[in-house]
Amino acid sequence: MGFRGGISQRQRRFGDELRRLRTEAGYSAPEAGALVGMKGPAVSHTEAGRISLNAERLEVWLDAYGCTDPVYRAKLADMARSTGKGWWTDFADRVPALSLDLAEAEASAAVIDNYETFYLPGYLQLPAYAEAIYEDSHHNRKLDVTAEVEFRLKRQRILTDMPRREFRFVIHETALRMRFPGDAVMRAQMLHLLEVSELPNVTIQVLPFTAAKKPPHTGQFLLLAPGAEELSTVVVDHPSHTEYLGDQHSIVTYSRTFNQLSNLALPPVDTNQSMVTLSSPRDSWGLIRHLLYLLQT
């Protein structure tokens, strides 16, 4: 039995799911191992992501644990047999491992919800905007700025590589008013937001300063849903680290939070409707156009 040299976020999450299913079904590690010819310690190592699990053993466990949801079972099987390789593999020595984990998780997501406070979503950033962010970060930690920007731009391909993948963005007005990249870059960014909003699988909303009812959520987060809600992942950026959350409480809490933010935000950018009915109630399109005008004066 050989242990993996490094454990990816997918492998760690797969193991966490196996442990959750086992404990909820009332099996001990030795009891679960007996079902598939494994000893208790091997079960623990599997649940920690240190060793792999073949399809036959996975099916036995899922049957024993009473897991009957065909979509969930299929997605879990996909996680088990994935090699973890993709376009991001070429960046293995150039960007942090957590960035590679994020790219892999994004590739399997069917729905991506993103709330941002001070920066525009990475999926929507132009090269000059991303460079301004990474150049500033470079002073605080060792970064290969060129690699980071290139990596971010390649990640943006998922906006169009699978038409059925849905993106929902809620961007706080603060991010739209930031001018650290320079006015010319922000003007280009505003126009880019309007352009991307025309994609049929993309929804962009702005949470304005005037949003009522409750204080704004202070931290940005990303919710990646692969098609089975139980396997969703929440990605939360902190000043010193990035946190990946896969427990059911966090998934439900952040999903509810995103929906609340979406309800508080202005109606989505709809360039076709807004161009036709300029006298319609204030919407995200109108606010972005207003801020674009301010940058041009």
Buried (B, 14 or more C-beta within 10 A) or exposed (E): EEEEEEBBBBBBBBBBBBBBBBBEBEBEBEBBBBBBEBEBEBBBBBBBBBBBBEEEBBBBBBEBBEBEEEEBBEBBBBBBEBEBEBEBEEBEEBBBEBBBBBBBBBBBBBBBBBBBBEBBBBBBBBEBBBBBBBBEEEEEEEBBBEBBBBBBBBBBEBBEEEEEBBBBBBBBBBBBEBEEBEEEBBBBBBBBBBEBBEEEBBBBBBBBEEBEEEEBBEEBBBBBBBBBBBBBBBBBBEEEEBEBBBEEEBBEEBBEBBEBBBEBBBBBBBBEEBEEEEEEEEBBBBBBBEBBEEBEE
